[in-house]
Amino acid sequence: MSTAIDPPGAPAAGAVRAGWRGTLAAISPWAALRRRFRTWWQARLPLSDTLTLTQRNVYILPTASGWMLALTLLVLLVASINYQLNLGYLLTFLLAGSAVVGMHICHANLRGLTLHLNAPEPHFLGSAAAIEVQLSSDRKSARYGVALSVHGDGSETHHWAWTDVPAQGTSTVQIAFKPPRRGLHRIPTLTAETRFPLGTFRVWTYWRPAAQVLVYPTPETPAPPLPAGEPRGGGTGSAQSQGIGEFDGVRAYRRGDPLKLVVWKKAAKSLATGTDDLVSRDAQQAQRHELWLDMNLATLQYPEARISRLTAWVLQADRLGLDYGLRVAGTEIAPDTGAAHRRRCLETLALL
């Protein structure tokens, strides 16, 4: 049995491990305390999709440039007193007065604005949701250099969306928000700030919208073929699925067929191969069979992969104009078609 010996002057391995444990023990309570404090003060913010900024919810502090200006003014004041420089007094108080006026203008640049959140549209997982915020002002002067962003902790980088609000007018900005998973998510806390006109003061506010955004599952790509149709209840079931990856039976295009019966996906493939064969769905076949998108038909190992396949099937069936139903986790949605039916199926998959 061999024993490792540390080189001379090097700390022992046990001491190093003990030091790391001590550092982690010191960091973890501080990080936990920060998280608890952030959760506490965010819970105190009212939930509202419209926020009017007043003196009660607008905060102001000097920036790094502002603190440097204050230090410079202090040095000028001490030098002017020490050397009895009248021009030094003039310069010091002129700069101090400009800073005070800039502080007043900076605070008024944000105070009085009204922020309104437009209802966010559902989107698919993996793409950023666009949070649209409308800023309106009833003041007779314009607001310049107003920025909005999703508020995070101190380790996250803010992606600011800048805008100017015209006098007695409105302006609209879009803020990117990328949810980590599918489902229904509350809009995160937003922050708005300005440093106009001198950049020596930062005026900001926090806003907790009440709206929620629905995130659909990511559809599988490339989209797999649709499952075969099931015989309708009470039907003869004599017609068989064609085994070509489409639910309906197909036949050659006949003059006068409605355009919604044309299988445009196959038409595009025909054009790509240099043929002009158009095919239409067989309405009689559709009367005998119905398309069910069932979780059990998505033969994949992981549940999220099966949900992604069902999402791809829903989009494909909707694109082809087919009547389709959805069976998943004890929920059954009757076959139908249209935008409302597609939205209902996607919502069911998102909240599964």
C-alpha positions as CSV (number, residue, x, y, z in Angstrom):
1,M,0.0,0.0,0.0
2,S,1.6,3.3,-1.1
3,T,1.1,6.7,0.4
4,A,1.3,9.9,-1.6
5,I,3.7,12.5,-0.2
6,D,3.2,16.2,-0.9
7,P,6.3,18.1,-2.2
8,P,8.0,20.4,0.3
9,G,6.3,23.7,0.7
10,A,3.1,22.5,-0.8
11,P,-0.1,22.5,1.3
12,A,-1.4,19.1,2.2
13,A,-4.2,17.7,0.1
14,G,-6.5,17.5,3.2
15,A,-5.8,21.2,3.9
16,V,-6.7,22.1,0.3
17,R,-9.9,20.2,0.5
18,A,-10.7,21.8,3.8
19,G,-10.0,25.2,2.3
20,W,-12.4,24.6,-0.6
21,R,-15.1,23.4,1.7
22,G,-14.7,26.5,3.8
23,T,-14.9,28.7,0.7
24,L,-18.0,27.0,-0.6
25,A,-19.6,27.1,2.9
26,A,-18.9,30.9,2.9
27,I,-20.3,31.4,-0.6
28,S,-23.4,29.2,-0.4
29,P,-25.1,31.0,2.5
30,W,-24.5,34.4,0.9
31,A,-25.9,33.2,-2.5
32,A,-28.9,31.7,-0.7
33,L,-29.4,34.9,1.2
34,R,-29.4,36.9,-2.0
35,R,-31.9,34.6,-3.6
36,R,-34.2,34.8,-0.6
37,F,-34.0,38.6,-0.6
38,R,-34.6,38.8,-4.3
39,T,-37.6,36.5,-4.0
40,W,-38.9,38.6,-1.0
41,W,-38.8,42.0,-2.7
42,Q,-40.1,40.8,-6.0
43,A,-43.1,39.2,-4.2
44,R,-43.8,42.7,-2.8
45,L,-44.2,44.2,-6.3
46,P,-47.8,44.4,-7.4
47,L,-48.8,42.3,-10.4
48,S,-50.1,44.5,-13.1
49,D,-49.9,44.8,-16.9
50,T,-50.0,48.6,-16.7
51,L,-47.7,50.6,-14.5
52,T,-47.5,54.4,-14.1
53,L,-44.2,55.6,-12.8
54,T,-44.4,58.0,-9.8
55,Q,-42.0,59.1,-7.1
56,R,-43.0,56.0,-5.1
57,N,-41.7,53.5,-7.6
58,V,-38.8,55.4,-9.3
59,Y,-35.3,55.2,-7.7
60,I,-32.2,57.2,-8.3
61,L,-28.5,56.8,-7.5
62,P,-25.2,58.3,-8.9
63,T,-23.4,56.3,-11.5
64,A,-19.6,55.7,-11.5
65,S,-19.2,58.8,-13.5
66,G,-21.4,60.7,-11.0
67,W,-19.2,59.5,-8.1
68,M,-16.1,60.6,-10.0
69,L,-17.7,64.0,-10.6
70,A,-18.5,64.3,-6.9
71,L,-14.9,63.5,-6.0
72,T,-13.6,66.1,-8.5
73,L,-15.9,68.7,-7.1
74,L,-14.6,68.0,-3.6
75,V,-11.0,68.4,-4.7
76,L,-11.8,71.6,-6.5
77,L,-13.6,72.9,-3.4
78,V,-10.7,72.1,-1.1
79,A,-8.2,73.6,-3.5
80,S,-10.3,76.8,-3.9
81,I,-10.6,77.2,-0.1
82,N,-6.9,76.5,0.4
83,Y,-5.7,78.9,-2.2
84,Q,-8.7,81.4,-2.0
85,L,-9.4,81.1,-5.7
86,N,-12.6,83.0,-6.7
87,L,-12.6,81.4,-10.2
88,G,-12.2,78.0,-8.5
89,Y,-15.3,78.7,-6.4
90,L,-17.1,79.7,-9.6
91,L,-16.1,76.6,-11.5
92,T,-16.9,74.3,-8.5
93,F,-20.4,75.7,-7.9
94,L,-21.1,75.9,-11.7
95,L,-20.4,72.2,-12.1
96,A,-22.3,71.3,-8.9
97,G,-25.3,73.3,-10.1
98,S,-25.2,71.5,-13.5
99,A,-25.1,68.2,-11.7
100,V,-28.1,69.1,-9.6
101,V,-30.1,70.2,-12.6
102,G,-29.1,67.0,-14.5
103,M,-30.3,65.0,-11.5
104,H,-33.7,66.7,-11.6
105,I,-34.0,66.2,-15.4
106,C,-32.9,62.6,-15.2
107,H,-35.5,61.7,-12.6
108,A,-38.3,63.6,-14.5
109,N,-37.3,61.8,-17.7
110,L,-38.7,58.5,-16.3
111,R,-41.3,59.8,-13.8
112,G,-44.7,60.1,-15.3
113,L,-44.3,57.4,-18.0
114,T,-47.0,54.7,-18.3
115,L,-45.9,51.2,-19.3
116,H,-48.4,48.8,-20.8
117,L,-47.7,45.2,-21.7
118,N,-49.4,43.8,-24.8
119,A,-50.6,40.2,-24.5
120,P,-47.7,37.9,-25.6
121,E,-48.4,35.4,-28.3
122,P,-47.6,31.7,-27.8
123,H,-44.4,30.5,-29.4
124,F,-42.4,27.3,-29.7
125,L,-39.6,26.2,-27.3
126,G,-36.2,27.2,-28.4
127,S,-37.2,30.6,-29.9
128,A,-37.2,33.8,-28.0
129,A,-40.6,35.3,-27.0
130,A,-41.0,39.0,-27.9
131,I,-42.4,40.9,-25.0
132,E,-44.0,44.0,-26.5
133,V,-44.2,47.0,-24.1
134,Q,-45.9,50.3,-25.0
135,L,-44.6,53.5,-23.4
136,S,-46.9,56.5,-23.3
137,S,-46.3,60.1,-22.0
138,D,-48.8,62.9,-21.5
139,R,-46.0,65.5,-21.0
140,K,-45.4,68.3,-23.5
141,S,-41.7,67.4,-23.8
142,A,-40.1,64.2,-25.2
143,R,-38.4,61.5,-23.1
144,Y,-34.9,60.4,-24.4
145,G,-32.8,57.4,-23.7
146,V,-35.3,55.1,-22.0
147,A,-34.2,51.5,-21.8
148,L,-36.1,48.3,-20.9
149,S,-34.8,44.8,-20.1
150,V,-35.6,41.6,-18.3
151,H,-34.4,41.9,-14.8
152,G,-32.0,39.2,-13.5
153,D,-29.6,38.8,-10.7
154,G,-26.2,40.6,-10.7
155,S,-24.5,37.8,-12.7
156,E,-26.7,38.1,-15.8
157,T,-26.1,40.5,-18.7
158,H,-28.9,42.9,-19.5
159,H,-30.0,43.1,-23.1
160,W,-31.4,46.6,-23.3
161,A,-34.0,47.8,-25.7
162,W,-33.7,51.6,-26.1
163,T,-36.3,54.0,-27.2
164,D,-37.4,57.7,-27.2
165,V,-40.9,58.6,-26.2
166,P,-42.3,61.6,-28.2
167,A,-44.1,64.4,-26.4
168,Q,-47.7,63.4,-25.6
169,G,-47.2,60.3,-27.7
170,T,-46.4,56.6,-27.5
171,S,-43.5,54.3,-28.3
172,T,-43.2,50.5,-28.5
173,V,-40.3,48.3,-27.7
174,Q,-39.8,44.6,-27.9
175,I,-37.8,42.7,-25.2
176,A,-36.5,39.2,-25.9
177,F,-37.3,36.5,-23.3
178,K,-36.4,32.9,-23.8
179,P,-38.2,30.4,-21.4
180,P,-36.2,27.4,-20.4
181,R,-38.9,24.8,-20.9
182,R,-42.4,24.3,-22.4
183,G,-45.6,25.2,-20.5
184,L,-47.1,28.3,-19.1
185,H,-44.7,30.9,-17.8
186,R,-45.2,34.2,-16.0
187,I,-43.5,37.2,-17.7
188,P,-40.4,37.9,-15.7
189,T,-39.7,41.0,-13.7
190,L,-38.8,43.9,-16.1
191,T,-36.7,46.9,-15.4
192,A,-36.6,50.3,-17.0
193,E,-33.9,52.9,-16.6
194,T,-32.5,56.1,-18.0
195,R,-29.3,58.1,-17.6
196,F,-30.3,61.1,-19.6
197,P,-28.9,63.8,-19.9
198,L,-25.4,63.7,-18.3
199,G,-25.0,60.1,-17.4
200,T,-24.1,61.0,-13.9
201,F,-27.3,59.5,-12.4
202,R,-29.1,56.3,-13.0
203,V,-32.9,56.4,-12.6
204,W,-34.6,53.0,-12.7
205,T,-37.8,51.1,-11.7
206,Y,-38.9,47.5,-11.4
207,W,-42.1,46.2,-13.0
208,R,-43.8,42.8,-12.4
209,P,-46.3,42.1,-15.2
210,A,-49.3,39.8,-14.5
211,A,-49.4,38.3,-18.0
212,Q,-48.3,34.8,-18.8
213,V,-46.9,33.3,-22.0
214,L,-47.5,29.8,-23.3
215,V,-44.5,27.9,-24.7
216,Y,-45.3,25.1,-27.2
217,P,-43.1,22.0,-27.4
218,T,-40.3,21.9,-30.0
219,P,-41.6,20.0,-33.1
220,E,-39.5,17.1,-34.3
221,T,-37.4,17.9,-37.4
222,P,-37.6,16.5,-40.0
223,A,-41.3,15.9,-39.5
224,P,-42.0,12.1,-39.5
225,P,-44.8,10.6,-41.7
226,L,-48.3,10.8,-40.3
227,P,-49.7,7.6,-38.8
228,A,-52.3,5.5,-40.6
229,G,-55.9,6.4,-40.2
230,E,-58.2,4.4,-38.0
231,P,-61.6,3.0,-39.3
232,R,-64.5,5.2,-38.2
233,G,-67.0,3.7,-35.8
234,G,-69.7,1.9,-37.7
235,G,-67.8,2.1,-40.9
236,T,-67.0,-0.8,-43.2
237,G,-63.3,-0.3,-42.9
238,S,-62.7,-2.0,-46.2
239,A,-60.4,0.7,-47.5
240,Q,-56.9,0.3,-46.4
241,S,-54.3,2.9,-45.6
242,Q,-52.0,3.5,-48.6
243,G,-48.8,3.1,-46.5
244,I,-47.3,6.2,-48.0
245,G,-47.0,8.3,-44.9
246,E,-50.3,10.1,-45.4
247,F,-53.5,9.5,-43.5
248,D,-55.9,9.8,-46.5
249,G,-55.9,7.7,-49.6
250,V,-54.9,9.6,-52.7
251,R,-55.8,9.4,-56.3
252,A,-54.9,11.2,-59.5
253,Y,-56.0,14.9,-59.7
254,R,-59.3,15.4,-61.5
255,R,-60.4,18.6,-63.1
256,G,-62.7,20.4,-60.7
257,D,-61.2,19.0,-57.5
258,P,-61.1,21.7,-54.7
259,L,-57.7,23.1,-54.1
260,K,-57.9,22.1,-50.4
261,L,-57.9,18.4,-51.5
262,V,-54.7,18.7,-53.5
263,V,-51.7,17.2,-51.6
264,W,-49.4,20.1,-52.1
265,K,-46.5,18.4,-50.3
266,K,-46.5,15.7,-52.9
267,A,-47.0,18.3,-55.7
268,A,-43.8,20.0,-54.5
269,K,-41.9,16.7,-54.6
270,S,-43.2,16.0,-58.1
271,L,-41.9,19.4,-59.3
272,A,-38.6,18.7,-57.7
273,T,-38.3,15.4,-59.6
274,G,-39.4,16.9,-62.9
275,T,-42.8,15.4,-63.1
276,D,-46.2,17.1,-63.2
277,D,-48.3,14.5,-61.3
278,L,-50.9,16.1,-59.1
279,V,-52.7,14.0,-56.5
280,S,-55.8,14.7,-54.5
281,R,-57.0,13.2,-51.3
282,D,-59.8,10.7,-51.6
283,A,-62.8,12.1,-49.8
284,Q,-64.5,8.7,-49.7
285,Q,-61.5,7.3,-48.0
286,A,-61.6,10.1,-45.5
287,Q,-65.2,9.3,-44.7
288,R,-64.2,5.7,-43.8
289,H,-61.0,6.6,-41.8
290,E,-60.1,9.2,-39.3
291,L,-56.7,10.4,-38.2
292,W,-55.8,10.1,-34.6
293,L,-52.5,11.4,-33.3
294,D,-51.9,9.1,-30.3
295,M,-49.0,9.2,-27.8
296,N,-48.8,5.4,-28.1
297,L,-48.0,5.8,-31.9
298,A,-44.9,7.9,-31.2
299,T,-42.6,5.0,-30.5
300,L,-39.7,6.9,-28.9
301,Q,-37.9,6.3,-25.7
302,Y,-38.2,9.6,-23.9
303,P,-41.6,11.4,-23.1
304,E,-40.3,14.8,-24.4
305,A,-39.3,13.2,-27.7
306,R,-42.8,11.7,-28.1
307,I,-44.4,15.1,-27.3
308,S,-42.1,16.7,-30.0
309,R,-43.2,14.1,-32.5
310,L,-46.9,14.7,-31.7
311,T,-46.3,18.5,-32.1
312,A,-44.8,17.8,-35.5
313,W,-47.7,15.7,-36.5
314,V,-50.2,18.4,-35.4
315,L,-48.4,21.0,-37.5
316,Q,-48.2,18.6,-40.5
317,A,-51.8,17.6,-40.4
318,D,-52.9,21.3,-40.1
319,R,-50.7,22.3,-43.0
320,L,-52.3,19.6,-45.2
321,G,-55.8,20.6,-44.1
322,L,-56.7,17.2,-42.6
323,D,-59.2,16.5,-39.9
324,Y,-57.3,15.0,-37.0
325,G,-57.8,14.2,-33.3
326,L,-55.4,14.0,-30.4
327,R,-55.1,11.3,-27.7
328,V,-52.6,12.0,-24.9
329,A,-52.4,11.2,-21.2
330,G,-56.1,10.4,-20.8
331,T,-57.2,13.5,-22.8
332,E,-59.0,13.0,-26.1
333,I,-59.7,15.9,-28.5
334,A,-62.2,15.0,-31.2
335,P,-61.1,15.2,-34.9
336,D,-61.4,18.7,-36.3
337,T,-59.5,21.2,-38.4
338,G,-58.7,24.9,-38.4
339,A,-56.5,27.3,-36.4
340,A,-58.6,27.1,-33.2
341,H,-58.3,23.2,-33.2
342,R,-54.5,23.4,-33.8
343,R,-54.1,25.9,-31.0
344,R,-56.1,23.7,-28.7
345,C,-54.0,20.6,-29.5
346,L,-50.7,22.6,-29.1
347,E,-51.9,24.0,-25.7
348,T,-52.7,20.5,-24.5
349,L,-49.2,19.3,-25.5
350,A,-47.6,22.3,-23.9
351,L,-49.3,21.8,-20.6
352,L,-48.9,18.0,-20.5
